[in-house]
Amino acid sequence: MPQEKGLDHTLSVLKEGYEFIVNRREQYDSNVFITKLLGEKTICLTGKKSAELFYNNEKFKRSGAAPKHVQKTLFGENGVQTLDGEEHHHRKAMFMSLMTKEALGEIASLMEKHLDSFAAQWETKEKVVVYDEAKQILTHVACEWTGVPLEDREVEKRSNQLAEMFESAASIGLGYWKGRGARTAGEEWIEDLVQKVRDGEINPPAHLALYQFSWHRDLKGDLLDKQIVAVELLNLLRPIVAISVYISFTVLAMIDHPDEVAKLKSGDEKNLQCFIQEVRRYYPFFPFAGARVMKNFTWNGFEFEEGTLTLLDLYGTNHHPEVWKDPEHFDPERFELWEGSPFDFIPQGGGEFDIGHRCAGEWLTLDLLKETLNYFVHHLSYNVPEQDLTYSMSEMPSLPKSGVQLTNIVRQSNV
């Protein structure tokens, strides 16, 4: 197995970001190599075959894979991402039970409602920043869909709190401490709500997440500790708000590819789906997924030792030349013939939903993005002022530097 020389390459990850594994894949001409991160031997994987290996639950486990730094900001401690085996299946089922056709239809309707409400305000503003507006819209949507009470005066505070959890995941110094503070405050907020549900002070509808999670029982039949309930509810709220990153890139793609937008005017939902999928493939979102080797094994002549930290390159797999033709070209039509493999297209993780670690909210993400794209194509006109629309591959998460600014916004029944 190719091995990178040097004592430690953590700083290189911070410097190269999404391209850290891509650069070494090209350097070593290998989809597998060894490096050292945070003082620890680390195997890096990329590509479809590597993804199939990585999501084999008999060879890799998630327990002990996520650094404390990430748990203290992004994931929270003792959440579903850190579990394995039956415990993971049981907890994951709690999330998957929410992803019914009816529930997904409900969240799409909420997105349309809040988009239109915010767009009415945009008509009165000289300029709006798509990323900032999307965070607040999605905070409304996430809280209403999960049953979490949200006062209008709280929206900005809670949207910033939820965003800081994912904006700080790769930060050091002040950025990390802001994210950690947001995580602590967020968990306290949700723990208080869980206690009120259990005490009968608030009564959310029984089909919504606040109720379901508050009364969920573990494999032993015990109610989850309210801190764990808070972590898992935030594992719904935070990722929904994080879709603001994708919304920013969706609008950027509309600006950069007007010919593709023209195809969307027909109203064909398949075209919307292909455009959104290409946004999720093309633009950076989450860089890597982590796991540890469960037991010694050999794969393609490479030795994997028990306990070794292993990273799968999500961004690089979505841009892998062995899988995608002209991967650096934005082409929604590629998804017209895509066969739906769970291992070659993995912006939010790969593998199976129910028994694996693929993001439970992926369907939800697609529905919210399609609703947003449809609204921007058919119900808004706007101008794009001069601004810096570049984005950095070393910043995680990456975002257009201007946040995508729009002016002269007008709602129309059919633009």
GUDREN-951767 format. One record per atom (N, C-alpha, C): y, z, x. Coordinates in steps of 0.2 Angstrom, whole numbers, padded with zeros to 4 digits, always signed. Layout:
N
YZX;...
REM end
This chain:
415
-0006+0000+0004;+0000+0000+0000;+0006+0000+0004;+0011-0005+0003;+0017-0005+0008;+0021+0002+0007;+0023+0004+0013;+0027+0010+0013;+0034+0010+0016;+0039+0012+0013;+0045+0012+0015;+0046+0017+0021;+0049+0015+0026;+0050+0020+0032;+0057+0024+0030;+0057+0030+0034;+0063+0034+0033;+0061+0041+0030;+0065+0046+0031;+0063+0052+0028;+0064+0053+0021;+0069+0050+0018;+0070+0051+0011;+0075+0045+0008;+0074+0043+0002;+0078+0037+0000;+0081+0039-0007;+0082+0045-0008;+0085+0047-0015;+0092+0044-0015;+0096+0044-0010;+0103+0042-0010;+0103+0034-0011;+0097+0031-0009;+0097+0024-0010;+0096+0022-0018;+0093+0027-0021;+0092+0026-0028;+0099+0027-0032;+0103+0031-0029;+0110+0032-0032;+0114+0026-0030;+0113+0023-0025;+0117+0018-0022;+0115+0011-0026;+0108+0010-0026;+0106+0004-0029;+0104+0004-0036;+0103+0010-0039;+0102+0011-0046;+0096+0007-0049;+0098+0002-0054;+0092-0001-0057;+0089-0006-0053;+0092-0008-0047;+0089-0013-0043;+0085-0010-0037;+0084-0003-0037;+0081+0000-0031;+0074-0003-0030;+0070-0003-0036;+0063-0005-0035;+0063-0013-0035;+0067-0016-0038;+0067-0023-0038;+0068-0026-0031;+0073-0023-0027;+0074-0024-0020;+0068-0024-0016;+0065-0018-0017;+0059-0017-0013;+0053-0021-0015;+0052-0023-0021;+0047-0028-0023;+0048-0034-0019;+0054-0036-0019;+0056-0043-0016;+0055-0042-0008;+0057-0036-0005;+0056-0035+0002;+0049-0035+0004;+0044-0032+0000;+0037-0031+0002;+0033-0036-0001;+0036-0040-0006;+0032-0045-0009;+0026-0041-0013;+0027-0036-0016;+0022-0032-0019;+0025-0028-0025;+0020-0028-0030;+0022-0024-0036;+0021-0017-0035;+0018-0015-0030;+0017-0007-0028;+0019-0006-0021;+0022+0000-0021;+0024+0002-0014;+0025+0010-0014;+0026+0013-0008;+0027+0020-0008;+0034+0021-0005;+0037+0026-0007;+0044+0028-0004;+0044+0036-0004;+0049+0039-0003;+0050+0046-0003;+0056+0048-0007;+0056+0051-0012;+0062+0053-0016;+0062+0061-0017;+0068+0064-0016;+0068+0071-0017;+0063+0075-0013;+0062+0072-0007;+0057+0075-0002;+0050+0074-0004;+0048+0070-0009;+0042+0069-0011;+0039+0062-0011;+0033+0061-0009;+0030+0055-0009;+0030+0052-0016;+0032+0046-0017;+0033+0043-0023;+0030+0036-0023;+0026+0034-0028;+0023+0027-0029;+0028+0024-0034;+0030+0018-0032;+0034+0014-0037;+0030+0008-0039;+0030+0006-0046;+0026+0001-0049;+0031-0004-0053;+0029-0010-0053;+0033-0015-0057;+0029-0020-0060;+0031-0023-0065;+0027-0029-0068;+0022-0027-0074;+0019-0032-0077;+0015-0031-0083;+0009-0027-0081;+0005-0029-0076;-0001-0026-0074;+0000-0019-0072;+0005-0018-0069;+0007-0011-0067;+0009-0007-0073;+0012-0010-0078;+0013-0006-0084;+0007-0004-0088;+0002-0009-0088;-0004-0007-0091;-0008-0001-0088;-0007-0001-0081;-0010+0005-0077;-0006+0011-0079;+0000+0011-0078;+0005+0017-0079;+0004+0020-0086;+0002+0016-0091;+0002+0019-0098;-0006+0020-0100;-0010+0021-0095;-0017+0023-0096;-0017+0030-0095;-0018+0033-0101;-0018+0041-0102;-0023+0044-0098;-0028+0041-0096;-0034+0044-0092;-0032+0044-0085;-0027+0040-0083;-0025+0040-0075;-0019+0043-0074;-0014+0044-0079;-0008+0047-0078;-0006+0052-0083;-0002+0057-0081;+0000+0062-0085;+0008+0063-0085;+0011+0066-0090;+0018+0066-0090;+0020+0073-0087;+0016+0078-0088;+0018+0085-0086;+0020+0085-0079;+0025+0088-0078;+0028+0089-0071;+0031+0083-0068;+0032+0078-0072;+0035+0072-0069;+0042+0071-0069;+0045+0074-0075;+0052+0073-0075;+0056+0079-0071;+0060+0077-0067;+0064+0082-0063;+0068+0087-0067;+0068+0093-0065;+0072+0098-0069;+0079+0096-0070;+0082+0092-0065;+0089+0089-0066;+0089+0085-0073;+0084+0081-0074;+0084+0077-0080;+0082+0081-0086;+0078+0086-0085;+0076+0090-0091;+0082+0094-0093;+0086+0096-0089;+0092+0101-0090;+0098+0097-0093;+0097+0090-0093;+0103+0086-0096;+0100+0081-0101;+0095+0077-0100;+0093+0071-0104;+0088+0073-0109;+0082+0076-0107;+0076+0077-0111;+0076+0084-0114;+0079+0089-0111;+0077+0096-0113;+0070+0098-0110;+0069+0104-0110;+0063+0107-0108;+0058+0108-0113;+0052+0106-0112;+0046+0107-0116;+0046+0102-0122;+0050+0097-0121;+0050+0091-0126;+0044+0087-0126;+0043+0082-0131;+0037+0078-0132;+0036+0074-0125;+0041+0072-0122;+0041+0068-0116;+0037+0071-0110;+0036+0078-0110;+0033+0081-0105;+0026+0083-0107;+0023+0081-0113;+0017+0084-0115;+0011+0078-0114;+0005+0081-0114;-0001+0076-0113;-0006+0078-0118;-0011+0073-0119;-0017+0075-0123;-0016+0076-0130;-0020+0081-0133;-0019+0082-0140;-0012+0085-0142;-0010+0089-0137;-0003+0092-0139;+0002+0087-0140;+0002+0082-0135;+0006+0076-0136;+0005+0072-0142;-0001+0071-0144;-0002+0067-0150;+0000+0070-0156;-0001+0077-0156;+0001+0081-0162;+0009+0081-0163;+0012+0082-0157;+0020+0082-0157;+0023+0075-0158;+0020+0070-0156;+0022+0063-0157;+0021+0061-0164;+0016+0064-0167;+0015+0062-0174;+0021+0065-0178;+0024+0070-0176;+0029+0073-0180;+0035+0068-0180;+0036+0064-0174;+0041+0059-0174;+0039+0053-0178;+0033+0051-0177;+0031+0044-0180;+0031+0045-0188;+0030+0051-0190;+0030+0052-0198;+0036+0050-0201;+0042+0050-0197;+0048+0048-0199;+0050+0041-0199;+0046+0037-0196;+0047+0030-0195;+0044+0026-0200;+0045+0028-0207;+0042+0024-0212;+0047+0018-0214;+0044+0013-0218;+0048+0008-0220;+0054+0010-0224;+0053+0015-0228;+0058+0018-0232;+0064+0021-0228;+0062+0025-0223;+0066+0029-0219;+0070+0024-0214;+0067+0019-0212;+0070+0014-0208;+0075+0010-0212;+0074+0008-0218;+0078+0005-0222;+0084+0009-0224;+0083+0016-0224;+0089+0021-0226;+0093+0021-0220;+0091+0021-0214;+0095+0022-0208;+0099+0015-0207;+0096+0010-0209;+0100+0003-0208;+0106+0003-0213;+0104+0006-0219;+0110+0006-0225;+0115+0011-0222;+0113+0016-0219;+0119+0021-0217;+0123+0018-0211;+0120+0014-0207;+0123+0010-0202;+0128+0006-0205;+0126+0002-0210;+0131-0003-0213;+0137+0001-0216;+0135+0007-0220;+0140+0011-0223;+0146+0013-0218;+0143+0016-0213;+0148+0019-0208;+0152+0014-0204;+0148+0008-0202;+0152+0003-0199;+0158+0000-0203;+0156-0001-0209;+0162-0003-0214;+0167+0002-0214;+0166+0008-0215;+0171+0013-0215;+0175+0014-0209;+0172+0013-0203;+0176+0013-0197;+0180+0006-0196;+0177+0001-0198;+0180-0006-0198;+0187-0006-0202;+0187-0002-0207;+0193-0001-0211;+0198+0002-0207;+0196+0007-0203;+0201+0010-0199;+0203+0006-0193;+0199+0002-0190;+0200-0003-0185;+0206-0008-0187;+0206-0010-0193;+0211-0015-0195;+0218-0012-0194;+0219-0005-0194;+0225-0002-0193;+0227-0001-0186;+0222-0002-0181;+0223+0000-0174;+0225-0006-0170;+0229-0005-0165;+0231-0010-0161;+0225-0013-0156;+0221-0008-0155;+0215-0009-0150;+0210-0004-0151;+0203-0006-0151;+0198-0002-0151;+0193-0003-0145;+0190+0002-0143;+0185+0002-0138;+0178+0003-0141;+0174-0003-0141;+0168-0003-0145;+0163+0003-0143;+0163+0005-0136;+0158+0010-0134;+0160+0017-0138;+0166+0018-0137;+0169+0025-0140;+0168+0025-0148;+0169+0019-0151;+0168+0019-0158;+0161+0019-0160;+0157+0016-0156;+0150+0016-0158;+0146+0023-0157;+0149+0027-0152;+0146+0034-0152;+0147+0038-0158;+0153+0037-0161;+0155+0041-0166;+0152+0039-0173;+0151+0032-0173;+0147+0029-0179;+0140+0032-0179;+0137+0031-0173;+0130+0033-0173;+0129+0041-0174;+0134+0045-0172;+0133+0052-0173;+0133+0053-0180;+0138+0050-0184;+0137+0050-0192;+0131+0048-0194;+0128+0042-0192;+0122+0040-0194;+0116+0044-0193;+0116+0047-0186;+0110+0051-0184;+0110+0058-0188;+0116+0061-0189;+0116+0067-0192;+0114+0066-0200;+0117+0061-0203;+0115+0060-0210;+0108+0058-0211;+0105+0054-0207;+0098+0052-0207;+0093+0058-0206;+0095+0063-0201;+0091+0068-0200;+0092+0074-0204;+0097+0074-0208;+0099+0080-0212;+0103+0085-0209;+0106+0084-0203;+0110+0089-0199;+0117+0089-0202;+0119+0094-0205;+0126+0094-0207;+0131+0093-0202;+0136+0089-0204;+0142+0087-0199;+0148+0086-0203;+0153+0091-0201;+0160+0090-0204;+0164+0085-0200;+0168+0082-0204;+0172+0076-0201;+0176+0079-0194;+0178+0085-0194;+0182+0088-0188;+0177+0089-0182;+0171+0088-0184;+0166+0089-0178;+0164+0083-0175;+0165+0077-0178;+0162+0071-0176;+0163+0070-0168;+0170+0070-0166;+0171+0068-0159;+0168+0073-0154;+0168+0079-0156;+0165+0085-0152;+0157+0083-0151;+0154+0082-0157;+0147+0081-0156;+0145+0075-0153;+0149+0069-0154;+0147+0063-0151;+0148+0063-0144;+0153+0067-0141;+0154+0067-0134;+0148+0072-0131;+0146+0077-0135;+0141+0082-0133;+0135+0078-0132;+0133+0074-0137;+0127+0070-0137;+0127+0065-0131;+0133+0062-0130;+0133+0056-0125;+0133+0059-0118;+0136+0065-0117;+0136+0068-0111;+0129+0069-0108;+0124+0070-0113;+0117+0072-0111;+0114+0066-0107;+0115+0059-0110;+0112+0054-0107;+0117+0051-0102;+0124+0052-0102;+0128+0049-0097;+0128+0053-0090;+0125+0059-0091;+0125+0063-0085;+0118+0063-0081;+0113+0060-0084;+0106+0060-0082;+0105+0059-0074;+0109+0054-0072;+0109+0052-0065;+0115+0055-0061;+0119+0059-0064;+0125+0062-0060;+0123+0068-0056;+0128+0069-0051;+0128+0074-0047;+0134+0078-0047;+0135+0084-0045;+0141+0087-0045;+0144+0089-0052;+0150+0088-0053;+0153+0089-0060;+0150+0086-0066;+0148+0079-0065;+0145+0076-0070;+0139+0079-0072;+0135+0081-0068;+0128+0085-0069;+0130+0091-0073;+0135+0095-0071;+0136+0101-0075;+0139+0100-0081;+0143+0095-0082;+0145+0093-0089;+0139+0092-0094;+0134+0088-0091;+0128+0086-0095;+0124+0092-0097;+0124+0097-0092;+0120+0103-0093;+0123+0107-0098;+0130+0108-0098;+0134+0112-0103;+0133+0109-0110;+0133+0102-0110;+0132+0099-0116;+0125+0100-0119;+0120+0100-0115;+0113+0101-0117;+0113+0109-0120;+0116+0113-0116;+0115+0120-0119;+0119+0121-0125;+0125+0118-0126;+0129+0119-0132;+0125+0115-0138;+0122+0110-0136;+0119+0106-0142;+0113+0110-0144;+0109+0113-0140;+0103+0116-0142;+0105+0123-0146;+0111+0126-0144;+0113+0132-0148;+0115+0129-0155;+0118+0124-0155;+0120+0121-0162;+0114+0120-0166;+0109+0117-0164;+0103+0115-0168;+0099+0121-0169;+0098+0126-0164;+0094+0132-0165;+0097+0136-0171;+0104+0136-0172;+0107+0140-0177;+0105+0136-0184;+0105+0130-0184;+0103+0126-0190;+0096+0128-0192;+0092+0127-0187;+0085+0129-0188;+0084+0136-0191;+0087+0140-0189;+0087+0147-0191;+0089+0148-0198;+0094+0144-0200;+0097+0144-0207;+0092+0141-0212;+0089+0135-0209;+0084+0132-0214;+0078+0137-0215;+0076+0141-0210;+0070+0145-0211;+0072+0151-0215;+0079+0153-0215;+0081+0159-0219;+0083+0157-0226;+0083+0150-0227;+0085+0148-0234;+0092+0147-0235;+0096+0148-0229;+0103+0147-0230;+0106+0140-0231;+0102+0135-0228;+0103+0128-0230;+0096+0125-0232;+0097+0120-0236;+0090+0117-0239;+0091+0109-0238;+0089+0107-0232;+0089+0099-0232;+0084+0096-0236;+0084+0090-0238;+0079+0087-0241;+0072+0087-0237;+0067+0088-0240;+0060+0089-0237;+0058+0083-0233;+0060+0077-0234;+0058+0072-0230;+0062+0070-0224;+0067+0074-0223;+0072+0073-0217;+0070+0077-0211;+0072+0075-0205;+0069+0078-0199;+0071+0085-0198;+0077+0087-0200;+0079+0094-0200;+0074+0099-0203;+0072+0097-0209;+0067+0101-0213;+0060+0100-0210;+0058+0094-0208;+0051+0093-0206;+0050+0096-0199;+0055+0096-0195;+0054+0099-0188;+0055+0107-0188;+0059+0109-0193;+0060+0116-0193;+0053+0120-0196;+0049+0116-0200;+0043+0119-0202;+0037+0116-0199;+0038+0112-0194;+0032+0110-0190;+0028+0115-0187;+0021+0114-0187;+0017+0119-0184;+0013+0116-0178;+0012+0120-0173;+0008+0117-0167;+0001+0117-0169;-0003+0115-0164;-0011+0115-0164;-0014+0121-0166;-0011+0127-0165;-0013+0134-0166;-0011+0136-0173;-0007+0132-0177;-0004+0134-0183;+0002+0138-0183;+0005+0138-0177;+0011+0142-0177;+0017+0138-0178;+0023+0141-0181;+0029+0137-0181;+0031+0136-0173;+0034+0130-0172;+0037+0129-0165;+0043+0134-0164;+0044+0136-0158;+0049+0140-0156;+0056+0136-0158;+0061+0140-0160;+0067+0136-0163;+0070+0132-0157;+0069+0135-0151;+0072+0131-0145;+0069+0124-0144;+0062+0124-0145;+0058+0118-0145;+0060+0113-0150;+0061+0116-0156;+0063+0112-0162;+0070+0109-0160;+0075+0113-0157;+0081+0110-0155;+0081+0104-0151;+0076+0105-0146;+0075+0100-0141;+0073+0094-0144;+0068+0094-0149;+0065+0088-0152;+0070+0085-0157;+0074+0089-0160;+0079+0086-0165;+0084+0082-0160;+0086+0085-0155;+0091+0082-0150;+0087+0076-0147;+0081+0076-0147;+0077+0070-0145;+0077+0064-0150;+0080+0066-0156;+0081+0060-0161;+0089+0059-0161;+0093+0064-0161;+0100+0063-0161;+0103+0059-0155;+0101+0062-0149;+0104+0059-0143;+0102+0052-0142;+0095+0050-0143;+0094+0043-0142;+0097+0038-0147;+0098+0041-0153;+0102+0036-0158;+0109+0035-0156;+0112+0040-0153;+0119+0040-0151;+0119+0035-0144;+0114+0035-0140;+0113+0031-0134;+0113+0024-0136;+0111+0022-0142;+0111+0015-0144;+0118+0012-0144;+0123+0016-0143;+0130+0014-0142;+0130+0010-0135;+0126+0011-0131;+0126+0007-0124;+0124+0000-0126;+0118+0000-0130;+0116-0007-0132;+0121-0011-0137;+0125-0007-0141;+0130-0010-0145;+0135-0013-0141;+0137-0010-0136;+0142-0012-0131;+0140-0019-0128;+0134-0019-0125;+0131-0025-0122;+0130-0030-0127;+0128-0028-0134;+0128-0034-0139;+0134-0037-0140;+0140-0033-0140;+0146-0037-0141;+0148-0041-0135;+0146-0038-0129;+0148-0042-0123;+0144-0048-0123;+0138-0048-0125;+0134-0054-0125;+0137-0059-0130;+0139-0057-0136;+0143-0061-0141;+0149-0065-0137;+0152-0061-0133;+0158-0063-0130;+0156-0069-0125;+0151-0067-0121;+0149-0071-0115;+0145-0077-0117;+0142-0077-0123;+0138-0083-0126;+0139-0085-0133;+0145-0088-0133;+0147-0090-0140;+0143-0095-0143;+0140-0099-0139;+0135-0104-0142;+0129-0101-0145;+0127-0096-0143;+0121-0092-0146;+0124-0089-0152;+0130-0086-0152;+0133-0083-0158;+0133-0088-0164;+0135-0095-0162;+0135-0100-0167;+0128-0101-0171;+0123-0100-0168;+0116-0100-0171;+0115-0095-0176;+0119-0089-0175;+0118-0083-0179;+0121-0084-0186;+0126-0089-0186;+0129-0090-0192;+0125-0092-0198;+0119-0095-0197;+0115-0097-0202;+0112-0091-0206;+0112-0085-0204;+0110-0080-0208;+0102-0079-0207;+0099-0082-0203;+0092-0082-0202;+0090-0075-0198;+0087-0071-0201;+0085-0064-0198;+0082-0065-0191;+0077-0070-0191;+0074-0071-0185;+0078-0072-0179;+0084-0076-0180;+0089-0077-0174;+0092-0070-0172;+0094-0066-0177;+0096-0060-0176;+0092-0056-0171;+0085-0056-0173;+0080-0052-0170;+0079-0054-0162;+0079-0061-0162;+0079-0064-0155;+0085-0062-0150;+0090-0062-0153;+0097-0061-0149;+0096-0054-0147;+0095-0049-0152;+0094-0042-0150;+0089-0040-0145;+0083-0044-0146;+0078-0043-0141;+0080-0045-0134;+0084-0050-0133;+0086-0053-0127;+0091-0048-0124;+0096-0045-0128;+0100-0040-0126;+0097-0035-0123;+0091-0032-0126;+0087-0027-0123;+0084-0028-0117;+0082-0035-0116;+0078-0037-0110;+0083-0038-0104;+0089-0041-0106;+0093-0044-0101;+0097-0038-0098;+0100-0034-0102;+0105-0029-0099;+0102-0022-0097;+0104-0019-0092;+0101-0012-0090;+0102-0007-0095;+0097-0003-0096;+0097+0003-0101;+0094+0009-0097;+0088+0010-0098;+0085+0015-0094;+0081+0012-0088;+0082+0015-0082;+0079+0012-0076;+0072+0013-0075;+0069+0019-0075;+0062+0020-0073;+0059+0025-0078;+0053+0025-0079;+0049+0030-0082;+0045+0034-0077;+0043+0040-0077;+0040+0044-0072;+0033+0047-0075;+0028+0048-0071;+0022+0051-0072;+0019+0054-0066;+0013+0057-0066;+0010+0060-0061;+0002+0057-0061;-0001+0056-0056;-0008+0054-0055;-0012+0059-0058;-0016+0058-0063;-0020+0063-0066;-0026+0065-0061;-0029+0060-0058;-0035+0061-0053;-0035+0056-0049;-0039+0057-0043;-0039+0051-0038;-0043+0045-0041;-0040+0039-0040;-0043+0033-0042;-0040+0027-0037;-0044+0022-0037;-0042+0016-0034;-0041+0010-0039;-0035+0007-0037;-0033+0001-0042;-0031-0005-0037;-0034-0011-0038;-0032-0016-0034;-0032-0015-0027;-0037-0011-0024;-0037-0009-0017;-0033-0003-0015;-0028-0001-0020;-0023+0004-0018;-0026+0011-0020;-0025+0016-0016;-0027+0023-0017;-0022+0027-0020;-0023+0030-0026;-0019+0034-0030;-0021+0041-0029;-0018+0046-0026;-0020+0053-0026;-0017+0057-0031;-0022+0062-0033;-0020+0066-0039;-0013+0070-0037;-0009+0070-0042;-0003+0074-0042;+0003+0070-0039;+0002+0063-0037;+0007+0059-0034;+0012+0057-0040;+0019+0058-0038;+0024+0056-0043;+0024+0048-0043;+0024+0045-0049;+0024+0038-0049;+0030+0036-0054;+0033+0031-0052;+0039+0028-0056;+0037+0021-0058;+0038+0019-0065;+0037+0012-0067;+0044+0009-0068;+0045+0004-0065;+0052+0000-0066;+0053-0003-0072;+0056+0000-0077;+0057-0003-0084;+0062-0009-0083;+0068-0009-0080;+0072-0014-0079;+0069-0020-0075;+0066-0018-0070;+0063-0024-0066;+0057-0027-0069;+0053-0024-0073;+0048-0027-0077;+0051-0032-0082;+0056-0030-0085;+0060-0034-0090;+0063-0041-0087;+0063-0040-0080;+0066-0046-0076;+0061-0049-0071;+0055-0048-0072;+0050-0049-0067;+0048-0057-0068;+0049-0061-0062;+0048-0068-0062;+0041-0070-0064;+0036-0065-0063;+0029-0067-0065;+0028-0067-0072;+0033-0064-0076;+0032-0063-0083;+0037-0067-0087;+0043-0067-0084;+0049-0071-0088;+0051-0077-0084;+0052-0082-0088;+0055-0088-0085;+0062-0088-0084;+0065-0089-0078;+0072-0089-0077;+0075-0082-0080;+0072-0076-0077;+0074-0070-0080;+0081-0068-0080;+0085-0071-0075;+0092-0069-0075;+0096-0073-0079;+0093-0077-0084;+0097-0081-0088;+0096-0078-0095;+0102-0078-0099;+0102-0075-0106;+0099-0080-0111;+0094-0079-0114;+0091-0084-0118;+0087-0081-0124;+0090-0080-0129;+0086-0077-0135;+0080-0081-0137;+0080-0088-0136;+0075-0092-0139;+0068-0090-0136;+0068-0087-0130;+0062-0085-0127;+0058-0080-0131;+0061-0077-0136;+0058-0072-0140;+0055-0075-0146;+0056-0082-0147;+0053-0085-0153;+0046-0086-0152;+0044-0086-0145;+0036-0087-0144;+0033-0081-0141;+0037-0076-0140;+0035-0070-0137;+0029-0067-0141;+0024-0065-0138;+0018-0063-0141;+0018-0055-0143;+0023-0052-0141;+0023-0045-0143;+0019-0040-0139;+0018-0041-0132;+0014-0037-0128;+0018-0030-0127;+0014-0025-0127;+0017-0018-0126;+0018-0017-0119;+0017-0022-0114;+0017-0020-0107;+0022-0025-0103;+0024-0030-0106;+0028-0035-0102;+0036-0034-0104;+0037-0031-0110;+0044-0030-0112;+0045-0023-0114;+0048-0019-0109;+0048-0012-0110;+0054-0008-0109;+0060-0011-0112;+0066-0007-0111;+0066+0000-0113;+0062+0002-0118;+0062+0009-0120;+0055+0012-0119;+0052+0009-0114;+0045+0012-0112;+0040+0007-0115;+0033+0008-0113;+0028+0003-0115;+0022+0007-0118;+0017+0003-0118;+0011+0006-0121;+0011+0007-0129;+0007+0011-0131;+0006+0011-0139;+0011+0017-0141;+0013+0016-0148;+0017+0021-0151;+0014+0028-0152;+0008+0027-0156;+0005+0033-0158;+0002+0038-0153;-0002+0035-0149;-0006+0039-0144;-0002+0039-0137;+0003+0034-0136;+0006+0034-0129;+0013+0037-0129;+0016+0034-0124;+0023+0037-0123;+0028+0032-0124;+0027+0027-0128;+0032+0022-0130;+0037+0025-0135;+0043+0024-0134;+0048+0027-0138;+0047+0027-0145;+0047+0032-0149;+0046+0032-0156;+0051+0029-0160;+0057+0029-0157;+0063+0026-0160;+0065+0019-0159;+0060+0015-0156;+0061+0008-0154;+0062+0004-0161;+0058+0005-0166;+0060+0001-0172;+0066+0002-0175;+0068+0009-0175;+0075+0011-0177;+0080+0008-0173;+0079+0007-0167;+0084+0004-0162;+0085-0003-0164;+0080-0007-0166;+0080-0014-0168;+0084-0014-0174;+0083-0010-0179;+0086-0011-0186;+0093-0009-0185;+0095-0004-0181;+0102-0002-0180;+0106-0008-0177;+0103-0011-0172;+0106-0016-0168;+0107-0023-0172;+0102-0024-0176;+0102-0030-0181;+0108-0029-0186;+0108-0023-0189;+0113-0022-0194;+0120-0023-0190;+0121-0020-0184;+0127-0021-0181;+0129-0028-0179;+0124-0032-0177;+0125-0039-0175;+0127-0043-0181;+0123-0042-0186;+0125-0045-0193;+0132-0044-0195;+0134-0037-0195;+0141-0036-0197;+0146-0039-0193;+0145-0039-0186;+0150-0042-0182;+0150-0050-0183;+0145-0053-0184;+0145-0060-0185;+0148-0062-0191;+0146-0059-0197;+0147-0061-0204;+0153-0057-0207;+0155-0052-0204;+0160-0048-0208;+0166-0046-0204;+0167-0048-0198;+0173-0046-0194;+0176-0052-0190;+0182-0052-0190;+0185-0057-0185;+0189-0052-0180;+0190-0055-0174;+0194-0051-0169;+0195-0055-0163;+0200-0052-0159;+0202-0055-0153;+0199-0051-0147;+0198-0054-0141;+0196-0051-0135;+0201-0051-0130;+0205-0046-0129;+0210-0046-0124;+0207-0046-0117;+0212-0047-0112;+0210-0047-0105;+0208-0040-0103;+0202-0040-0100;+0199-0033-0098;+0194-0034-0093;+0191-0029-0090;+0186-0029-0085;+0179-0028-0089;+0176-0033-0090;+0169-0033-0093;+0163-0033-0089;+0165-0032-0082;+0159-0031-0078;+0156-0025-0078;+0149-0024-0076;+0146-0018-0076;+0142-0017-0070;+0141-0011-0068;+0138-0009-0061;+0131-0008-0062;+0127-0011-0057;+0119-0009-0058;+0118-0003-0054;+0123+0000-0051;+0121+0007-0048;+0123+0013-0052;+0127+0012-0058;+0128+0017-0062;+0123+0018-0068;+0121+0024-0069;+0115+0024-0074;+0117+0030-0079;+0119+0028-0085;+0118+0021-0088;+0124+0017-0086;+0122+0010-0086;+0127+0006-0084;+0131+0004-0091;+0137+0002-0090;+0141+0000-0096;+0147-0005-0094;+0149-0009-0098;+0155-0013-0096;+0161-0009-0095;+0164-0010-0089;+0169-0005-0087;+0175-0004-0092;+0176-0009-0096;+0182-0008-0101;+0179-0004-0107;+0173-0004-0108;+0170-0001-0114;+0170-0006-0120;+0172-0012-0118;+0173-0018-0123;+0178-0017-0128;+0184-0020-0126;+0190-0019-0131;+0191-0025-0135;+0193-0023-0141;+0194-0028-0146;+0201-0027-0150;+0204-0032-0152;+0211-0032-0155;+0211-0036-0161;+0216-0035-0165;+0217-0039-0171;+0211-0040-0176;+0208-0034-0177;+0202-0034-0181;+0203-0034-0188;+0199-0039-0192;+0200-0040-0199;+0193-0040-0202;+0192-0036-0207;+0186-0037-0211;+0186-0043-0216;+0181-0047-0216;+0181-0052-0221;+0174-0052-0224;+0174-0055-0230;+0167-0055-0233;+0162-0060-0230;+0165-0065-0227;+0161-0070-0223;+0165-0073-0218;+0164-0071-0212;+0168-0074-0207;+0165-0081-0205;
REM end
